[in-house]
Amino acid sequence: MNPDELKALLTSMEVTAEVVEAIDVPALQSLRGWDLRGWNYVLVPWGVRFTHSAFAEEIDVRIEVFPEHRGNSGEREA
């Protein structure tokens, strides 16, 4: 999988976690139809960084948390 294909795959933290797991367990790659050979990851304070042995590019997946905005009554706004 090239960097552009991996970027397109990383649409949520759930998928990102599945990719991390599949890098560690190659049998999962074949179940999902992914070729992650050469890809590595590093858990960093703000998310995950993916690197590949054949590509200079790094792919960062950041975790961002947004507080819920509540109305004056303390209930969620629609």
N, CA, C and O atoms as a Maestro MAE file, in Angstrom:
{
 s_m_m2io_version
 :::
 2.0.0
}

f_m_ct {
 s_m_title
 :::
 protein
 m_atom[312] {
  # First column is atom index #
  i_m_mmod_type
  r_m_x_coord
  r_m_y_coord
  r_m_z_coord
  i_m_residue_number
  s_m_chain_name
  s_m_pdb_residue_name
  s_m_pdb_atom_name
  i_m_atomic_number
  :::
  1 25 0.853 -1.166 0.000 1 A "MET " " N  " 7
  2 3 0.000 0.000 0.000 1 A "MET " " CA " 6
  3 2 0.903 1.235 0.000 1 A "MET " " C  " 6
  4 15 1.845 1.324 0.788 1 A "MET " " O  " 8
  5 25 0.609 2.180 -0.885 2 A "ASN " " N  " 7
  6 3 1.419 3.396 -0.930 2 A "ASN " " CA " 6
  7 2 0.850 4.435 0.048 2 A "ASN " " C  " 6
  8 15 -0.252 4.249 0.564 2 A "ASN " " O  " 8
  9 25 1.587 5.525 0.310 3 A "PRO " " N  " 7
  10 3 1.121 6.512 1.286 3 A "PRO " " CA " 6
  11 2 -0.257 7.102 0.978 3 A "PRO " " C  " 6
  12 15 -1.055 7.304 1.894 3 A "PRO " " O  " 8
  13 25 -0.544 7.377 -0.280 4 A "ASP " " N  " 7
  14 3 -1.856 7.939 -0.622 4 A "ASP " " CA " 6
  15 2 -2.984 6.955 -0.318 4 A "ASP " " C  " 6
  16 15 -4.053 7.356 0.144 4 A "ASP " " O  " 8
  17 25 -2.750 5.679 -0.575 5 A "GLU " " N  " 7
  18 3 -3.762 4.663 -0.266 5 A "GLU " " CA " 6
  19 2 -3.985 4.552 1.244 5 A "GLU " " C  " 6
  20 15 -5.118 4.412 1.705 5 A "GLU " " O  " 8
  21 25 -2.892 4.617 2.005 6 A "LEU " " N  " 7
  22 3 -3.032 4.547 3.457 6 A "LEU " " CA " 6
  23 2 -3.779 5.769 3.984 6 A "LEU " " C  " 6
  24 15 -4.655 5.637 4.839 6 A "LEU " " O  " 8
  25 25 -3.443 6.956 3.483 7 A "LYS " " N  " 7
  26 3 -4.146 8.175 3.912 7 A "LYS " " CA " 6
  27 2 -5.638 8.069 3.640 7 A "LYS " " C  " 6
  28 15 -6.452 8.462 4.476 7 A "LYS " " O  " 8
  29 25 -6.000 7.544 2.483 8 A "ALA " " N  " 7
  30 3 -7.416 7.405 2.131 8 A "ALA " " CA " 6
  31 2 -8.120 6.405 3.054 8 A "ALA " " C  " 6
  32 15 -9.318 6.531 3.309 8 A "ALA " " O  " 8
  33 25 -7.385 5.428 3.547 9 A "LEU " " N  " 7
  34 3 -7.955 4.409 4.427 9 A "LEU " " CA " 6
  35 2 -8.214 4.937 5.837 9 A "LEU " " C  " 6
  36 15 -9.154 4.499 6.501 9 A "LEU " " O  " 8
  37 25 -7.387 5.871 6.293 10 A "LEU " " N  " 7
  38 3 -7.436 6.340 7.681 10 A "LEU " " CA " 6
  39 2 -8.525 7.395 7.861 10 A "LEU " " C  " 6
  40 15 -8.236 8.586 7.969 10 A "LEU " " O  " 8
  41 25 -9.764 6.950 7.891 11 A "THR " " N  " 7
  42 3 -10.906 7.868 7.958 11 A "THR " " CA " 6
  43 2 -11.425 8.090 9.371 11 A "THR " " C  " 6
  44 15 -12.233 8.992 9.592 11 A "THR " " O  " 8
  45 25 -10.978 7.286 10.332 12 A "SER " " N  " 7
  46 3 -11.435 7.439 11.716 12 A "SER " " CA " 6
  47 2 -10.399 6.803 12.639 12 A "SER " " C  " 6
  48 15 -9.513 6.075 12.190 12 A "SER " " O  " 8
  49 25 -10.524 7.086 13.925 13 A "MET " " N  " 7
  50 3 -9.617 6.453 14.880 13 A "MET " " CA " 6
  51 2 -9.881 4.952 14.964 13 A "MET " " C  " 6
  52 15 -8.967 4.176 15.242 13 A "MET " " O  " 8
  53 25 -11.119 4.543 14.725 14 A "GLU " " N  " 7
  54 3 -11.441 3.116 14.733 14 A "GLU " " CA " 6
  55 2 -10.669 2.389 13.630 14 A "GLU " " C  " 6
  56 15 -10.072 1.340 13.873 14 A "GLU " " O  " 8
  57 25 -10.681 2.945 12.428 15 A "VAL " " N  " 7
  58 3 -9.947 2.332 11.314 15 A "VAL " " CA " 6
  59 2 -8.449 2.403 11.581 15 A "VAL " " C  " 6
  60 15 -7.721 1.453 11.294 15 A "VAL " " O  " 8
  61 25 -7.987 3.523 12.128 16 A "THR " " N  " 7
  62 3 -6.571 3.666 12.451 16 A "THR " " CA " 6
  63 2 -6.135 2.576 13.426 16 A "THR " " C  " 6
  64 15 -5.065 1.991 13.258 16 A "THR " " O  " 8
  65 25 -6.948 2.299 14.440 17 A "ALA " " N  " 7
  66 3 -6.637 1.232 15.398 17 A "ALA " " CA " 6
  67 2 -6.593 -0.126 14.703 17 A "ALA " " C  " 6
  68 15 -5.757 -0.965 15.038 17 A "ALA " " O  " 8
  69 25 -7.488 -0.351 13.735 18 A "GLU " " N  " 7
  70 3 -7.485 -1.606 12.984 18 A "GLU " " CA " 6
  71 2 -6.212 -1.740 12.150 18 A "GLU " " C  " 6
  72 15 -5.656 -2.832 12.034 18 A "GLU " " O  " 8
  73 25 -5.749 -0.629 11.569 19 A "VAL " " N  " 7
  74 3 -4.512 -0.656 10.783 19 A "VAL " " CA " 6
  75 2 -3.330 -0.982 11.692 19 A "VAL " " C  " 6
  76 15 -2.487 -1.807 11.341 19 A "VAL " " O  " 8
  77 25 -3.264 -0.342 12.854 20 A "VAL " " N  " 7
  78 3 -2.190 -0.629 13.811 20 A "VAL " " CA " 6
  79 2 -2.200 -2.113 14.177 20 A "VAL " " C  " 6
  80 15 -1.153 -2.761 14.183 20 A "VAL " " O  " 8
  81 25 -3.363 -2.642 14.475 21 A "GLU " " N  " 7
  82 3 -3.480 -4.059 14.827 21 A "GLU " " CA " 6
  83 2 -3.048 -4.951 13.661 21 A "GLU " " C  " 6
  84 15 -2.379 -5.964 13.864 21 A "GLU " " O  " 8
  85 25 -3.431 -4.572 12.449 22 A "ALA " " N  " 7
  86 3 -3.084 -5.376 11.270 22 A "ALA " " CA " 6
  87 2 -1.587 -5.336 10.975 22 A "ALA " " C  " 6
  88 15 -1.038 -6.306 10.453 22 A "ALA " " O  " 8
  89 25 -0.919 -4.228 11.300 23 A "ILE " " N  " 7
  90 3 0.538 -4.189 11.133 23 A "ILE " " CA " 6
  91 2 1.179 -5.212 12.068 23 A "ILE " " C  " 6
  92 15 2.139 -5.887 11.697 23 A "ILE " " O  " 8
  93 25 0.641 -5.320 13.283 24 A "ASP " " N  " 7
  94 3 1.178 -6.273 14.258 24 A "ASP " " CA " 6
  95 2 0.789 -7.719 13.965 24 A "ASP " " C  " 6
  96 15 1.526 -8.642 14.310 24 A "ASP " " O  " 8
  97 25 -0.367 -7.920 13.330 25 A "VAL " " N  " 7
  98 3 -0.884 -9.275 13.059 25 A "VAL " " CA " 6
  99 2 -1.161 -9.393 11.556 25 A "VAL " " C  " 6
  100 15 -2.284 -9.140 11.119 25 A "VAL " " O  " 8
  101 25 -0.155 -9.772 10.763 26 A "PRO " " N  " 7
  102 3 -0.315 -9.814 9.310 26 A "PRO " " CA " 6
  103 2 -1.508 -10.626 8.812 26 A "PRO " " C  " 6
  104 15 -2.027 -10.339 7.733 26 A "PRO " " O  " 8
  105 25 -1.956 -11.627 9.561 27 A "ALA " " N  " 7
  106 3 -3.123 -12.407 9.124 27 A "ALA " " CA " 6
  107 2 -4.358 -11.516 8.995 27 A "ALA " " C  " 6
  108 15 -5.225 -11.773 8.159 27 A "ALA " " O  " 8
  109 25 -4.440 -10.469 9.819 28 A "LEU " " N  " 7
  110 3 -5.574 -9.544 9.720 28 A "LEU " " CA " 6
  111 2 -5.534 -8.738 8.423 28 A "LEU " " C  " 6
  112 15 -6.575 -8.347 7.895 28 A "LEU " " O  " 8
  113 25 -4.329 -8.493 7.916 29 A "GLN " " N  " 7
  114 3 -4.199 -7.751 6.656 29 A "GLN " " CA " 6
  115 2 -4.899 -8.496 5.526 29 A "GLN " " C  " 6
  116 15 -5.638 -7.900 4.742 29 A "GLN " " O  " 8
  117 25 -4.662 -9.790 5.450 30 A "SER " " N  " 7
  118 3 -5.277 -10.554 4.358 30 A "SER " " CA " 6
  119 2 -6.787 -10.633 4.526 30 A "SER " " C  " 6
  120 15 -7.517 -10.641 3.534 30 A "SER " " O  " 8
  121 25 -7.268 -10.693 5.765 31 A "LEU " " N  " 7
  122 3 -8.718 -10.712 5.991 31 A "LEU " " CA " 6
  123 2 -9.382 -9.429 5.494 31 A "LEU " " C  " 6
  124 15 -10.520 -9.449 5.026 31 A "LEU " " O  " 8
  125 25 -8.658 -8.317 5.603 32 A "ARG " " N  " 7
  126 3 -9.214 -7.020 5.202 32 A "ARG " " CA " 6
  127 2 -8.793 -6.614 3.788 32 A "ARG " " C  " 6
  128 15 -9.248 -5.595 3.269 32 A "ARG " " O  " 8
  129 25 -7.933 -7.406 3.178 33 A "GLY " " N  " 7
  130 3 -7.479 -7.085 1.829 33 A "GLY " " CA " 6
  131 2 -6.460 -5.957 1.783 33 A "GLY " " C  " 6
  132 15 -6.362 -5.248 0.782 33 A "GLY " " O  " 8
  133 25 -5.706 -5.788 2.853 34 A "TRP " " N  " 7
  134 3 -4.696 -4.738 2.938 34 A "TRP " " CA " 6
  135 2 -3.306 -5.334 2.768 34 A "TRP " " C  " 6
  136 15 -3.038 -6.444 3.228 34 A "TRP " " O  " 8
  137 25 -2.427 -4.594 2.106 35 A "ASP " " N  " 7
  138 3 -1.017 -4.960 2.019 35 A "ASP " " CA " 6
  139 2 -0.232 -3.894 2.775 35 A "ASP " " C  " 6
  140 15 0.074 -2.836 2.225 35 A "ASP " " O  " 8
  141 25 0.089 -4.170 4.021 36 A "LEU " " N  " 7
  142 3 0.784 -3.203 4.871 36 A "LEU " " CA " 6
  143 2 2.255 -3.564 5.066 36 A "LEU " " C  " 6
  144 15 2.896 -3.096 6.007 36 A "LEU " " O  " 8
  145 25 2.786 -4.401 4.167 37 A "ARG " " N  " 7
  146 3 4.206 -4.745 4.269 37 A "ARG " " CA " 6
  147 2 5.048 -3.480 4.192 37 A "ARG " " C  " 6
  148 15 4.816 -2.615 3.348 37 A "ARG " " O  " 8
  149 25 6.024 -3.383 5.080 38 A "GLY " " N  " 7
  150 3 6.929 -2.238 5.097 38 A "GLY " " CA " 6
  151 2 6.451 -1.084 5.967 38 A "GLY " " C  " 6
  152 15 7.221 -0.171 6.263 38 A "GLY " " O  " 8
  153 25 5.180 -1.117 6.381 39 A "TRP " " N  " 7
  154 3 4.647 -0.046 7.224 39 A "TRP " " CA " 6
  155 2 4.943 -0.331 8.691 39 A "TRP " " C  " 6
  156 15 4.864 -1.471 9.148 39 A "TRP " " O  " 8
  157 25 5.282 0.719 9.409 40 A "ASN " " N  " 7
  158 3 5.490 0.673 10.851 40 A "ASN " " CA " 6
  159 2 4.696 1.808 11.466 40 A "ASN " " C  " 6
  160 15 4.265 2.723 10.765 40 A "ASN " " O  " 8
  161 25 4.504 1.751 12.758 41 A "TYR " " N  " 7
  162 3 3.814 2.843 13.444 41 A "TYR " " CA " 6
  163 2 4.513 3.136 14.762 41 A "TYR " " C  " 6
  164 15 5.193 2.285 15.336 41 A "TYR " " O  " 8
  165 25 4.327 4.354 15.217 42 A "VAL " " N  " 7
  166 3 4.818 4.776 16.520 42 A "VAL " " CA " 6
  167 2 3.663 5.480 17.205 42 A "VAL " " C  " 6
  168 15 3.059 6.389 16.636 42 A "VAL " " O  " 8
  169 25 3.353 5.062 18.427 43 A "LEU " " N  " 7
  170 3 2.342 5.770 19.199 43 A "LEU " " CA " 6
  171 2 3.003 7.015 19.776 43 A "LEU " " C  " 6
  172 15 4.036 6.926 20.440 43 A "LEU " " O  " 8
  173 25 2.413 8.159 19.523 44 A "VAL " " N  " 7
  174 3 2.929 9.438 20.003 44 A "VAL " " CA " 6
  175 2 1.867 10.066 20.905 44 A "VAL " " C  " 6
  176 15 0.710 9.647 20.866 44 A "VAL " " O  " 8
  177 25 2.234 11.058 21.713 45 A "PRO " " N  " 7
  178 3 1.260 11.614 22.669 45 A "PRO " " CA " 6
  179 2 -0.053 12.082 22.046 45 A "PRO " " C  " 6
  180 15 -1.095 12.041 22.700 45 A "PRO " " O  " 8
  181 25 -0.015 12.517 20.812 46 A "TRP " " N  " 7
  182 3 -1.218 13.067 20.171 46 A "TRP " " CA " 6
  183 2 -1.859 12.126 19.171 46 A "TRP " " C  " 6
  184 15 -2.822 12.514 18.510 46 A "TRP " " O  " 8
  185 25 -1.361 10.897 19.031 47 A "GLY " " N  " 7
  186 3 -1.981 9.979 18.072 47 A "GLY " " CA " 6
  187 2 -1.037 8.877 17.628 47 A "GLY " " C  " 6
  188 15 -0.401 8.215 18.449 47 A "GLY " " O  " 8
  189 25 -0.953 8.688 16.309 48 A "VAL " " N  " 7
  190 3 -0.143 7.620 15.715 48 A "VAL " " CA " 6
  191 2 0.624 8.198 14.535 48 A "VAL " " C  " 6
  192 15 0.092 9.004 13.773 48 A "VAL " " O  " 8
  193 25 1.879 7.780 14.389 49 A "ARG " " N  " 7
  194 3 2.682 8.156 13.220 49 A "ARG " " CA " 6
  195 2 3.013 6.881 12.454 49 A "ARG " " C  " 6
  196 15 3.541 5.920 13.014 49 A "ARG " " O  " 8
  197 25 2.692 6.894 11.157 50 A "PHE " " N  " 7
  198 3 2.996 5.762 10.289 50 A "PHE " " CA " 6
  199 2 4.198 6.107 9.423 50 A "PHE " " C  " 6
  200 15 4.294 7.210 8.886 50 A "PHE " " O  " 8
  201 25 5.113 5.151 9.294 51 A "THR " " N  " 7
  202 3 6.274 5.307 8.416 51 A "THR " " CA " 6
  203 2 6.415 4.037 7.584 51 A "THR " " C  " 6
  204 15 5.952 2.964 7.971 51 A "THR " " O  " 8
  205 25 7.061 4.186 6.438 52 A "HIS " " N  " 7
  206 3 7.290 3.040 5.549 52 A "HIS " " CA " 6
  207 2 8.763 2.999 5.196 52 A "HIS " " C  " 6
  208 15 9.391 4.038 4.995 52 A "HIS " " O  " 8
  209 25 9.304 1.816 5.122 53 A "SER " " N  " 7
  210 3 10.734 1.656 4.854 53 A "SER " " CA " 6
  211 2 11.140 2.160 3.472 53 A "SER " " C  " 6
  212 15 12.304 2.505 3.272 53 A "SER " " O  " 8
  213 25 10.215 2.214 2.515 54 A "ALA " " N  " 7
  214 3 10.554 2.616 1.144 54 A "ALA " " CA " 6
  215 2 10.134 4.049 0.807 54 A "ALA " " C  " 6
  216 15 10.462 4.544 -0.272 54 A "ALA " " O  " 8
  217 25 9.415 4.721 1.705 55 A "PHE " " N  " 7
  218 3 8.933 6.072 1.424 55 A "PHE " " CA " 6
  219 2 9.449 7.027 2.490 55 A "PHE " " C  " 6
  220 15 9.496 6.683 3.670 55 A "PHE " " O  " 8
  221 25 9.836 8.224 2.073 56 A "ALA " " N  " 7
  222 3 10.332 9.224 3.022 56 A "ALA " " CA " 6
  223 2 9.198 9.879 3.805 56 A "ALA " " C  " 6
  224 15 9.417 10.416 4.891 56 A "ALA " " O  " 8
  225 25 8.000 9.834 3.258 57 A "GLU " " N  " 7
  226 3 6.855 10.514 3.868 57 A "GLU " " CA " 6
  227 2 6.402 9.822 5.152 57 A "GLU " " C  " 6
  228 15 6.362 8.594 5.234 57 A "GLU " " O  " 8
  229 25 6.059 10.644 6.158 58 A "GLU " " N  " 7
  230 3 5.437 10.136 7.381 58 A "GLU " " CA " 6
  231 2 3.975 10.537 7.359 58 A "GLU " " C  " 6
  232 15 3.630 11.603 6.848 58 A "GLU " " O  " 8
  233 25 3.115 9.697 7.906 59 A "ILE " " N  " 7
  234 3 1.688 10.000 7.974 59 A "ILE " " CA " 6
  235 2 1.312 10.077 9.442 59 A "ILE " " C  " 6
  236 15 1.460 9.104 10.181 59 A "ILE " " O  " 8
  237 25 0.827 11.232 9.859 60 A "ASP " " N  " 7
  238 3 0.424 11.437 11.244 60 A "ASP " " CA " 6
  239 2 -1.090 11.406 11.349 60 A "ASP " " C  " 6
  240 15 -1.787 12.034 10.553 60 A "ASP " " O  " 8
  241 25 -1.590 10.685 12.318 61 A "VAL " " N  " 7
  242 3 -3.020 10.675 12.628 61 A "VAL " " CA " 6
  243 2 -3.142 11.271 14.022 61 A "VAL " " C  " 6
  244 15 -2.658 10.702 15.000 61 A "VAL " " O  " 8
  245 25 -3.792 12.416 14.098 62 A "ARG " " N  " 7
  246 3 -3.907 13.127 15.375 62 A "ARG " " CA " 6
  247 2 -5.257 12.866 16.023 62 A "ARG " " C  " 6
  248 15 -6.280 12.744 15.350 62 A "ARG " " O  " 8
  249 25 -5.234 12.786 17.328 63 A "ILE " " N  " 7
  250 3 -6.467 12.679 18.099 63 A "ILE " " CA " 6
  251 2 -6.814 14.087 18.557 63 A "ILE " " C  " 6
  252 15 -6.015 14.743 19.227 63 A "ILE " " O  " 8
  253 25 -7.995 14.546 18.199 64 A "GLU " " N  " 7
  254 3 -8.449 15.863 18.629 64 A "GLU " " CA " 6
  255 2 -9.742 15.690 19.397 64 A "GLU " " C  " 6
  256 15 -10.629 14.943 18.983 64 A "GLU " " O  " 8
  257 25 -9.843 16.375 20.506 65 A "VAL " " N  " 7
  258 3 -11.031 16.299 21.347 65 A "VAL " " CA " 6
  259 2 -11.682 17.669 21.368 65 A "VAL " " C  " 6
  260 15 -11.031 18.676 21.645 65 A "VAL " " O  " 8
  261 25 -12.967 17.696 21.073 66 A "PHE " " N  " 7
  262 3 -13.723 18.938 21.087 66 A "PHE " " CA " 6
  263 2 -14.776 18.839 22.177 66 A "PHE " " C  " 6
  264 15 -15.576 17.903 22.181 66 A "PHE " " O  " 8
  265 25 -14.786 19.794 23.104 67 A "PRO " " N  " 7
  266 3 -15.802 19.732 24.160 67 A "PRO " " CA " 6
  267 2 -17.190 19.924 23.580 67 A "PRO " " C  " 6
  268 15 -17.385 20.660 22.613 67 A "PRO " " O  " 8
  269 25 -18.159 19.240 24.197 68 A "GLU " " N  " 7
  270 3 -19.548 19.400 23.770 68 A "GLU " " CA " 6
  271 2 -20.017 20.794 24.143 68 A "GLU " " C  " 6
  272 15 -19.718 21.296 25.226 68 A "GLU " " O  " 8
  273 25 -20.748 21.405 23.240 69 A "HIS " " N  " 7
  274 3 -21.327 22.711 23.526 69 A "HIS " " CA " 6
  275 2 -22.716 22.481 24.084 69 A "HIS " " C  " 6
  276 15 -23.538 21.804 23.465 69 A "HIS " " O  " 8
  277 25 -22.974 23.032 25.230 70 A "ARG " " N  " 7
  278 3 -24.275 22.855 25.874 70 A "ARG " " CA " 6
  279 2 -24.994 24.195 25.946 70 A "ARG " " C  " 6
  280 15 -24.367 25.247 26.070 70 A "ARG " " O  " 8
  281 25 -26.307 24.138 25.866 71 A "GLY " " N  " 7
  282 3 -27.135 25.336 25.979 71 A "GLY " " CA " 6
  283 2 -27.188 25.827 27.419 71 A "GLY " " C  " 6
  284 15 -26.572 25.228 28.300 71 A "GLY " " O  " 8
  285 25 -27.908 26.895 27.663 72 A "ASN " " N  " 7
  286 3 -28.013 27.479 28.998 72 A "ASN " " CA " 6
  287 2 -28.618 26.525 30.008 72 A "ASN " " C  " 6
  288 15 -28.292 26.600 31.193 72 A "ASN " " O  " 8
  289 25 -29.487 25.635 29.575 73 A "SER " " N  " 7
  290 3 -30.149 24.713 30.493 73 A "SER " " CA " 6
  291 2 -29.279 23.504 30.834 73 A "SER " " C  " 6
  292 15 -29.672 22.665 31.645 73 A "SER " " O  " 8
  293 25 -28.108 23.415 30.222 74 A "GLY " " N  " 7
  294 3 -27.243 22.272 30.457 74 A "GLY " " CA " 6
  295 2 -27.539 21.105 29.546 74 A "GLY " " C  " 6
  296 15 -26.868 20.076 29.618 74 A "GLY " " O  " 8
  297 25 -28.546 21.250 28.681 75 A "GLU " " N  " 7
  298 3 -28.872 20.196 27.725 75 A "GLU " " CA " 6
  299 2 -28.143 20.459 26.424 75 A "GLU " " C  " 6
  300 15 -27.787 21.594 26.108 75 A "GLU " " O  " 8
  301 25 -27.931 19.396 25.682 76 A "ARG " " N  " 7
  302 3 -27.288 19.535 24.372 76 A "ARG " " CA " 6
  303 2 -28.122 20.396 23.457 76 A "ARG " " C  " 6
  304 15 -29.352 20.343 23.462 76 A "ARG " " O  " 8
  305 25 -27.422 21.191 22.669 77 A "GLU " " N  " 7
  306 3 -28.122 21.953 21.634 77 A "GLU " " CA " 6
  307 2 -28.283 21.066 20.421 77 A "GLU " " C  " 6
  308 15 -27.411 20.252 20.119 77 A "GLU " " O  " 8
  309 25 -29.380 21.218 19.735 78 A "ALA " " N  " 7
  310 3 -29.642 20.406 18.540 78 A "ALA " " CA " 6
  311 2 -28.938 20.988 17.347 78 A "ALA " " C  " 6
  312 15 -29.038 20.445 16.246 78 A "ALA " " O  " 8
  :::
 }
 m_bond[311] {
  # First column is bond index #
  i_m_from
  i_m_to
  i_m_order
  :::
  1 1 2 1
  2 2 3 1
  3 3 4 2
  4 3 5 1
  5 5 6 1
  6 6 7 1
  7 7 8 2
  8 7 9 1
  9 9 10 1
  10 10 11 1
  11 11 12 2
  12 11 13 1
  13 13 14 1
  14 14 15 1
  15 15 16 2
  16 15 17 1
  17 17 18 1
  18 18 19 1
  19 19 20 2
  20 19 21 1
  21 21 22 1
  22 22 23 1
  23 23 24 2
  24 23 25 1
  25 25 26 1
  26 26 27 1
  27 27 28 2
  28 27 29 1
  29 29 30 1
  30 30 31 1
  31 31 32 2
  32 31 33 1
  33 33 34 1
  34 34 35 1
  35 35 36 2
  36 35 37 1
  37 37 38 1
  38 38 39 1
  39 39 40 2
  40 39 41 1
  41 41 42 1
  42 42 43 1
  43 43 44 2
  44 43 45 1
  45 45 46 1
  46 46 47 1
  47 47 48 2
  48 47 49 1
  49 49 50 1
  50 50 51 1
  51 51 52 2
  52 51 53 1
  53 53 54 1
  54 54 55 1
  55 55 56 2
  56 55 57 1
  57 57 58 1
  58 58 59 1
  59 59 60 2
  60 59 61 1
  61 61 62 1
  62 62 63 1
  63 63 64 2
  64 63 65 1
  65 65 66 1
  66 66 67 1
  67 67 68 2
  68 67 69 1
  69 69 70 1
  70 70 71 1
  71 71 72 2
  72 71 73 1
  73 73 74 1
  74 74 75 1
  75 75 76 2
  76 75 77 1
  77 77 78 1
  78 78 79 1
  79 79 80 2
  80 79 81 1
  81 81 82 1
  82 82 83 1
  83 83 84 2
  84 83 85 1
  85 85 86 1
  86 86 87 1
  87 87 88 2
  88 87 89 1
  89 89 90 1
  90 90 91 1
  91 91 92 2
  92 91 93 1
  93 93 94 1
  94 94 95 1
  95 95 96 2
  96 95 97 1
  97 97 98 1
  98 98 99 1
  99 99 100 2
  100 99 101 1
  101 101 102 1
  102 102 103 1
  103 103 104 2
  104 103 105 1
  105 105 106 1
  106 106 107 1
  107 107 108 2
  108 107 109 1
  109 109 110 1
  110 110 111 1
  111 111 112 2
  112 111 113 1
  113 113 114 1
  114 114 115 1
  115 115 116 2
  116 115 117 1
  117 117 118 1
  118 118 119 1
  119 119 120 2
  120 119 121 1
  121 121 122 1
  122 122 123 1
  123 123 124 2
  124 123 125 1
  125 125 126 1
  126 126 127 1
  127 127 128 2
  128 127 129 1
  129 129 130 1
  130 130 131 1
  131 131 132 2
  132 131 133 1
  133 133 134 1
  134 134 135 1
  135 135 136 2
  136 135 137 1
  137 137 138 1
  138 138 139 1
  139 139 140 2
  140 139 141 1
  141 141 142 1
  142 142 143 1
  143 143 144 2
  144 143 145 1
  145 145 146 1
  146 146 147 1
  147 147 148 2
  148 147 149 1
  149 149 150 1
  150 150 151 1
  151 151 152 2
  152 151 153 1
  153 153 154 1
  154 154 155 1
  155 155 156 2
  156 155 157 1
  157 157 158 1
  158 158 159 1
  159 159 160 2
  160 159 161 1
  161 161 162 1
  162 162 163 1
  163 163 164 2
  164 163 165 1
  165 165 166 1
  166 166 167 1
  167 167 168 2
  168 167 169 1
  169 169 170 1
  170 170 171 1
  171 171 172 2
  172 171 173 1
  173 173 174 1
  174 174 175 1
  175 175 176 2
  176 175 177 1
  177 177 178 1
  178 178 179 1
  179 179 180 2
  180 179 181 1
  181 181 182 1
  182 182 183 1
  183 183 184 2
  184 183 185 1
  185 185 186 1
  186 186 187 1
  187 187 188 2
  188 187 189 1
  189 189 190 1
  190 190 191 1
  191 191 192 2
  192 191 193 1
  193 193 194 1
  194 194 195 1
  195 195 196 2
  196 195 197 1
  197 197 198 1
  198 198 199 1
  199 199 200 2
  200 199 201 1
  201 201 202 1
  202 202 203 1
  203 203 204 2
  204 203 205 1
  205 205 206 1
  206 206 207 1
  207 207 208 2
  208 207 209 1
  209 209 210 1
  210 210 211 1
  211 211 212 2
  212 211 213 1
  213 213 214 1
  214 214 215 1
  215 215 216 2
  216 215 217 1
  217 217 218 1
  218 218 219 1
  219 219 220 2
  220 219 221 1
  221 221 222 1
  222 222 223 1
  223 223 224 2
  224 223 225 1
  225 225 226 1
  226 226 227 1
  227 227 228 2
  228 227 229 1
  229 229 230 1
  230 230 231 1
  231 231 232 2
  232 231 233 1
  233 233 234 1
  234 234 235 1
  235 235 236 2
  236 235 237 1
  237 237 238 1
  238 238 239 1
  239 239 240 2
  240 239 241 1
  241 241 242 1
  242 242 243 1
  243 243 244 2
  244 243 245 1
  245 245 246 1
  246 246 247 1
  247 247 248 2
  248 247 249 1
  249 249 250 1
  250 250 251 1
  251 251 252 2
  252 251 253 1
  253 253 254 1
  254 254 255 1
  255 255 256 2
  256 255 257 1
  257 257 258 1
  258 258 259 1
  259 259 260 2
  260 259 261 1
  261 261 262 1
  262 262 263 1
  263 263 264 2
  264 263 265 1
  265 265 266 1
  266 266 267 1
  267 267 268 2
  268 267 269 1
  269 269 270 1
  270 270 271 1
  271 271 272 2
  272 271 273 1
  273 273 274 1
  274 274 275 1
  275 275 276 2
  276 275 277 1
  277 277 278 1
  278 278 279 1
  279 279 280 2
  280 279 281 1
  281 281 282 1
  282 282 283 1
  283 283 284 2
  284 283 285 1
  285 285 286 1
  286 286 287 1
  287 287 288 2
  288 287 289 1
  289 289 290 1
  290 290 291 1
  291 291 292 2
  292 291 293 1
  293 293 294 1
  294 294 295 1
  295 295 296 2
  296 295 297 1
  297 297 298 1
  298 298 299 1
  299 299 300 2
  300 299 301 1
  301 301 302 1
  302 302 303 1
  303 303 304 2
  304 303 305 1
  305 305 306 1
  306 306 307 1
  307 307 308 2
  308 307 309 1
  309 309 310 1
  310 310 311 1
  311 311 312 2
  :::
 }
}
